[in-house]
Protein backbone atom coordinates (compact mmCIF):
# COMPACT_ATOMS: atom_id res chain seq x y z
CA UNK A 1 0.00 0.00 0.00
CA UNK A 2 2.79 2.40 0.86
CA UNK A 3 4.33 1.88 -2.55
CA UNK A 4 1.01 2.64 -4.23
CA UNK A 5 0.65 5.89 -2.34
CA UNK A 6 4.12 6.91 -3.35
CA UNK A 7 3.71 6.05 -7.01
CA UNK A 8 0.31 7.61 -7.40
CA UNK A 9 1.61 10.94 -6.20
CA UNK A 10 4.95 10.82 -7.92
CA UNK A 11 5.16 13.56 -10.54
CA UNK A 12 6.93 12.67 -13.73
CA UNK A 13 9.93 14.86 -13.11
CA UNK A 14 11.15 13.22 -9.92
CA UNK A 15 11.51 9.54 -10.67
CA UNK A 16 13.63 8.21 -7.86
CA UNK A 17 14.36 8.70 -4.21
CA UNK A 18 17.90 9.81 -5.04
CA UNK A 19 16.56 12.55 -7.29
CA UNK A 20 14.35 13.69 -4.49
CA UNK A 21 17.30 13.85 -2.11
CA UNK A 22 19.34 15.88 -4.58
CA UNK A 23 16.78 18.61 -5.16
CA UNK A 24 14.48 20.85 -3.18
CA UNK A 25 11.39 23.02 -3.78
CA UNK A 26 11.78 26.74 -4.38
CA UNK A 27 8.45 28.49 -4.68
CA UNK A 28 7.94 32.17 -5.34
CA UNK A 29 4.78 34.20 -5.09
CA UNK A 30 4.42 37.60 -6.70
CA UNK A 31 1.64 40.09 -7.28
CA UNK A 32 1.74 41.65 -10.75
CA UNK A 33 0.37 45.19 -10.62
CA UNK A 34 -1.76 45.97 -13.68
CA UNK A 35 -3.51 49.02 -12.23
CA UNK A 36 -1.62 51.44 -14.50
CA UNK A 37 -2.39 52.13 -18.13
CA UNK A 38 -0.13 49.71 -19.96
CA UNK A 39 0.25 47.94 -23.26
CA UNK A 40 2.68 45.27 -22.04
CA UNK A 41 3.75 44.24 -18.54
CA UNK A 42 7.05 42.41 -18.09
CA UNK A 43 7.91 40.64 -14.85
CA UNK A 44 11.54 39.63 -14.37
CA UNK A 45 12.54 36.62 -12.27
CA UNK A 46 16.28 36.48 -11.60
CA UNK A 47 17.49 33.09 -10.46
CA UNK A 48 20.12 34.65 -8.21
CA UNK A 49 23.63 33.45 -7.49
CA UNK A 50 22.48 29.92 -6.72
CA UNK A 51 24.64 27.52 -8.77
CA UNK A 52 21.93 24.90 -9.21
CA UNK A 53 19.63 24.56 -12.21
CA UNK A 54 16.06 25.65 -11.67
CA UNK A 55 12.97 23.85 -12.95
CA UNK A 56 9.75 25.80 -13.30
CA UNK A 57 7.44 22.86 -12.61
CA UNK A 58 4.07 24.53 -12.35
CA UNK A 59 2.54 27.96 -12.74
CA UNK A 60 -0.70 28.97 -11.15
CA UNK A 61 -2.38 32.21 -10.31
CA UNK A 62 -5.55 34.14 -9.80
CA UNK A 63 -6.90 37.54 -10.73
CA UNK A 64 -9.91 39.52 -9.58
CA UNK A 65 -12.96 39.77 -11.77
CA UNK A 66 -13.35 42.98 -13.74
CA UNK A 67 -15.79 45.43 -12.20
CA UNK A 68 -19.00 43.95 -10.93
CA UNK A 69 -19.13 41.16 -13.49
CA UNK A 70 -17.49 38.00 -12.15
CA UNK A 71 -17.84 36.29 -15.50
CA UNK A 72 -16.13 38.88 -17.72
CA UNK A 73 -13.67 37.32 -20.13
CA UNK A 74 -10.04 38.36 -19.68
CA UNK A 75 -8.23 38.19 -23.00
CA UNK A 76 -4.62 38.62 -21.90
CA UNK A 77 -1.73 36.74 -23.52
CA UNK A 78 1.26 35.34 -21.64
CA UNK A 79 4.79 34.62 -22.84
CA UNK A 80 7.76 33.21 -20.92
CA UNK A 81 11.20 34.03 -22.30
CA UNK A 82 14.84 33.92 -21.27
CA UNK A 83 16.37 36.62 -23.45
CA UNK A 84 19.86 36.18 -22.01
CA UNK A 85 19.93 32.56 -23.23
CA UNK A 86 17.76 33.24 -26.29
CA UNK A 87 15.18 30.71 -25.17
CA UNK A 88 11.46 31.13 -25.62
CA UNK A 89 9.46 28.81 -23.39
CA UNK A 90 5.95 30.00 -24.13
CA UNK A 91 4.45 32.42 -26.65
CA UNK A 92 1.09 34.17 -26.40
CA UNK A 93 -0.72 31.63 -24.26
CA UNK A 94 -4.17 32.96 -23.30
CA UNK A 95 -4.18 33.70 -19.58
CA UNK A 96 -7.54 32.00 -19.19
CA UNK A 97 -6.01 28.76 -20.45
CA UNK A 98 -2.88 29.09 -18.35
CA UNK A 99 -4.57 29.89 -15.06
CA UNK A 100 -7.67 27.90 -14.92
CA UNK A 101 -10.11 29.05 -13.72
CA UNK A 102 -7.95 31.79 -12.17
CA UNK A 103 -10.71 34.33 -11.81
CA UNK A 104 -12.15 35.18 -8.42
CA UNK A 105 -14.63 37.72 -7.20
CA UNK A 106 -12.98 40.16 -4.75
CA UNK A 107 -16.39 41.29 -3.61
CA UNK A 108 -16.89 37.87 -2.11
CA UNK A 109 -20.17 36.04 -2.14
CA UNK A 110 -20.88 33.71 -5.00
CA UNK A 111 -18.38 32.47 -7.57
CA UNK A 112 -15.52 32.95 -5.20
CA UNK A 113 -12.67 30.68 -4.13
CA UNK A 114 -12.84 28.07 -6.79
CA UNK A 115 -10.14 25.59 -7.68
CA UNK A 116 -6.94 27.27 -8.80
CA UNK A 117 -5.18 24.43 -10.56
CA UNK A 118 -1.48 24.39 -11.30
CA UNK A 119 -0.36 24.18 -14.90
CA UNK A 120 2.39 21.64 -15.50
CA UNK A 121 5.35 23.11 -17.37
CA UNK A 122 8.73 21.56 -16.35
CA UNK A 123 10.89 24.27 -17.95
CA UNK A 124 14.56 23.65 -17.05
CA UNK A 125 16.51 26.88 -16.63
CA UNK A 126 20.23 27.48 -16.26
CA UNK A 127 21.64 28.67 -12.95
CA UNK A 128 22.30 32.38 -12.49
CA UNK A 129 20.14 33.32 -15.47
CA UNK A 130 16.78 35.05 -15.40
CA UNK A 131 13.51 34.76 -17.21
CA UNK A 132 10.57 37.03 -17.90
CA UNK A 133 6.86 36.48 -17.83
CA UNK A 134 5.28 38.92 -20.27
CA UNK A 135 1.62 39.90 -20.17
CA UNK A 136 0.24 41.56 -23.31
CA UNK A 137 -2.87 42.23 -25.40
CA UNK A 138 -4.36 44.71 -22.93
CA UNK A 139 -7.36 46.33 -24.53
CA UNK A 140 -9.35 49.04 -22.84
CA UNK A 141 -11.01 47.66 -19.78
CA UNK A 142 -10.29 43.97 -20.35
CA UNK A 143 -7.58 43.66 -17.73
CA UNK A 144 -7.85 43.08 -14.00
CA UNK A 145 -5.99 45.32 -11.53
CA UNK A 146 -3.56 42.61 -10.54
CA UNK A 147 -2.55 38.99 -10.96
CA UNK A 148 -1.37 36.88 -8.04
CA UNK A 149 1.25 34.49 -9.41
CA UNK A 150 2.74 31.41 -7.84
CA UNK A 151 5.79 29.81 -9.42
CA UNK A 152 6.23 26.25 -8.22
CA UNK A 153 9.88 25.52 -8.88
CA UNK A 154 12.65 23.18 -7.89
CA UNK A 155 16.44 23.44 -7.60
CA UNK A 156 18.47 20.51 -8.88
CA UNK A 157 21.74 19.80 -7.18
CA UNK A 158 22.56 17.23 -9.89
CA UNK A 159 21.86 16.97 -13.66
CA UNK B 1 5.40 -3.12 -8.40
CA UNK B 2 4.73 -5.06 -5.21
CA UNK B 3 6.69 -5.34 -2.02
CA UNK B 4 8.47 -8.53 -3.05
CA UNK B 5 9.95 -6.81 -6.09
CA UNK B 6 10.82 -3.77 -4.08
CA UNK B 7 12.66 -5.52 -1.26
CA UNK B 8 16.12 -5.58 -2.92
CA UNK B 9 16.02 -1.81 -3.46
CA UNK B 10 14.89 -1.22 0.08
CA UNK B 11 17.57 -3.52 1.46
CA UNK B 12 20.24 -1.81 -0.57
CA UNK B 13 19.20 1.62 0.68
CA UNK B 14 18.43 0.30 4.17
CA UNK B 15 15.07 1.97 3.97
CA UNK B 16 11.54 1.09 4.78
CA UNK B 17 8.66 3.43 4.16
CA UNK B 18 5.12 3.82 5.34
CA UNK B 19 2.42 6.31 4.56
CA UNK B 20 2.27 9.14 7.10
CA UNK B 21 1.11 12.71 7.52
CA UNK B 22 2.05 15.65 9.69
CA UNK B 23 -0.67 18.17 10.38
CA UNK B 24 -1.41 21.14 12.59
CA UNK B 25 -3.67 24.15 12.94
CA UNK B 26 -3.43 27.68 14.25
CA UNK B 27 -5.61 30.70 14.83
CA UNK B 28 -3.92 33.64 13.11
CA UNK B 29 -4.76 36.96 14.78
CA UNK B 30 -6.03 39.84 12.66
CA UNK B 31 -3.21 41.84 11.09
CA UNK B 32 -0.65 39.55 12.66
CA UNK B 33 1.14 36.27 12.05
CA UNK B 34 1.38 32.84 13.64
CA UNK B 35 3.62 29.83 13.07
CA UNK B 36 2.67 26.19 12.77
CA UNK B 37 5.61 24.07 13.95
CA UNK B 38 5.62 20.40 13.04
CA UNK B 39 8.50 18.35 14.40
CA UNK B 40 9.61 15.34 12.38
CA UNK B 41 10.18 12.31 14.59
CA UNK B 42 13.73 11.16 15.32
CA UNK B 43 12.88 7.68 14.07
CA UNK B 44 12.47 8.55 10.40
CA UNK B 45 12.95 11.00 7.56
CA UNK B 46 9.71 12.35 6.14
CA UNK B 47 9.22 12.42 2.38
CA UNK B 48 6.50 15.00 1.84
CA UNK B 49 4.54 14.46 -1.36
CA UNK B 50 1.47 16.66 -1.16
CA UNK B 51 -0.18 19.43 0.85
CA UNK B 52 -3.80 19.86 1.74
CA UNK B 53 -5.46 22.24 4.16
CA UNK B 54 -8.27 24.57 5.00
CA UNK B 55 -8.73 28.17 6.12
CA UNK B 56 -11.50 30.50 7.15
CA UNK B 57 -12.25 33.82 5.45
CA UNK B 58 -13.81 35.82 8.27
CA UNK B 59 -14.06 39.59 8.32
CA UNK B 60 -15.67 41.82 10.92
CA UNK B 61 -18.36 42.51 8.34
CA UNK B 62 -18.89 38.75 7.89
CA UNK B 63 -17.45 35.82 6.01
CA UNK B 64 -16.78 37.24 2.53
CA UNK B 65 -15.03 34.18 1.08
CA UNK B 66 -11.85 36.08 0.18
CA UNK B 67 -8.59 34.60 1.46
CA UNK B 68 -6.52 37.03 3.55
CA UNK B 69 -3.87 34.52 4.51
CA UNK B 70 -0.42 33.96 3.07
CA UNK B 71 2.34 31.67 4.26
CA UNK B 72 6.06 30.98 4.03
CA UNK B 73 7.58 27.53 4.53
CA UNK B 74 10.98 26.73 6.00
CA UNK B 75 12.71 23.40 6.53
CA UNK B 76 14.96 24.14 9.49
CA UNK B 77 16.66 20.71 9.23
CA UNK B 78 18.39 21.56 5.98
CA UNK B 79 18.04 25.28 6.71
CA UNK B 80 16.19 25.82 3.44
CA UNK B 81 13.56 28.43 2.66
CA UNK B 82 11.12 26.51 0.47
CA UNK B 83 8.61 29.32 -0.15
CA UNK B 84 10.63 32.47 -0.69
CA UNK B 85 7.86 34.93 0.04
CA UNK B 86 4.34 34.63 1.44
CA UNK B 87 2.14 32.52 -0.82
CA UNK B 88 -1.59 33.22 -0.81
CA UNK B 89 -3.25 30.16 0.66
CA UNK B 90 -6.05 30.32 -1.92
CA UNK B 91 -3.49 29.22 -4.51
CA UNK B 92 -2.05 26.24 -2.67
CA UNK B 93 -4.98 25.00 -0.57
CA UNK B 94 -7.34 24.82 -3.44
CA UNK B 95 -10.17 25.47 -2.85
CA UNK B 96 -9.44 25.10 0.88
CA UNK B 97 -11.94 27.63 2.12
CA UNK B 98 -14.25 26.62 4.97
CA UNK B 99 -17.40 28.72 5.16
CA UNK B 100 -18.14 30.23 8.56
CA UNK B 101 -21.40 32.02 7.78
CA UNK B 102 -21.51 33.33 4.24
CA UNK B 103 -24.77 33.58 2.40
CA UNK B 104 -27.28 31.02 1.24
CA UNK B 105 -26.07 29.30 -1.90
CA UNK B 106 -22.46 30.16 -1.19
CA UNK B 107 -20.84 26.74 -1.08
CA UNK B 108 -18.52 25.60 1.66
CA UNK B 109 -16.06 23.79 -0.53
CA UNK B 110 -15.76 20.08 -0.07
CA UNK B 111 -13.11 19.12 -2.60
CA UNK B 112 -9.67 19.51 -1.12
CA UNK B 113 -7.31 18.71 -3.93
CA UNK B 114 -3.73 17.88 -2.90
CA UNK B 115 -1.06 20.25 -4.15
CA UNK B 116 2.15 18.44 -5.06
CA UNK B 117 5.16 19.50 -3.00
CA UNK B 118 7.97 16.99 -2.83
CA UNK B 119 10.61 17.47 -0.21
CA UNK B 120 12.59 15.31 2.14
CA UNK B 121 12.44 16.58 5.72
CA UNK B 122 15.18 14.90 7.72
CA UNK B 123 14.59 13.30 11.09
CA UNK B 124 14.24 15.78 14.00
CA UNK B 125 13.83 18.74 11.65
CA UNK B 126 11.02 21.24 12.06
CA UNK B 127 8.48 22.07 9.36
CA UNK B 128 7.83 25.77 9.95
CA UNK B 129 4.80 27.41 8.35
CA UNK B 130 4.53 31.12 9.16
CA UNK B 131 1.10 32.49 8.27
CA UNK B 132 0.22 36.15 7.85
CA UNK B 133 -3.33 37.46 8.19
CA UNK B 134 -4.05 40.75 6.40
CA UNK B 135 -7.71 40.69 7.42
CA UNK B 136 -9.42 42.53 10.25
CA UNK B 137 -10.55 39.38 12.07
CA UNK B 138 -8.85 36.25 13.35
CA UNK B 139 -8.79 33.32 10.92
CA UNK B 140 -8.04 29.64 11.41
CA UNK B 141 -5.70 27.56 9.27
CA UNK B 142 -5.24 23.81 9.09
CA UNK B 143 -2.25 22.43 7.19
CA UNK B 144 -1.57 18.82 6.31
CA UNK B 145 1.67 17.43 4.86
CA UNK B 146 1.20 13.99 3.39
CA UNK B 147 3.79 11.48 2.26
CA UNK B 148 5.99 8.63 3.41
CA UNK B 149 8.20 8.11 6.40
CA UNK B 150 11.53 6.44 5.77
CA UNK B 151 12.98 4.64 8.73
CA UNK B 152 16.62 5.15 9.38
CA UNK B 153 18.85 2.13 8.84
CA UNK B 154 16.08 -0.33 9.55
CA UNK B 155 14.55 -2.67 7.05
CA UNK B 156 11.22 -3.05 8.74
CA UNK B 157 10.71 -1.68 12.23
CA UNK B 158 7.47 -3.58 12.56
CA UNK B 159 9.24 -6.95 12.57
Interface residues (C-beta under 8 A of the other chain):
Chain A: X1 X2 X3 X5 X6 X7 X9 X10 X11 X14 X17 X20 X21 X24 X25 X26 X27 X28 X29 X30 X58 X60 X61 X62 X104 X106 X107 X108 X109 X110 X112 X113 X114 X115 X116 X117 X118 X148 X150 X152 X154
Chain B: X1 X2 X3 X6 X13 X15 X17 X18 X19 X47 X49 X50 X57 X64 X65 X66 X67 X70 X73 X75 X78 X80 X82 X83 X84 X85 X86 X87 X88 X90 X91 X92 X94 X95 X96 X97 X102 X103 X105 X106 X109 X111 X113 X114 X115 X116 X117 X118 X119 X120 X147 X148
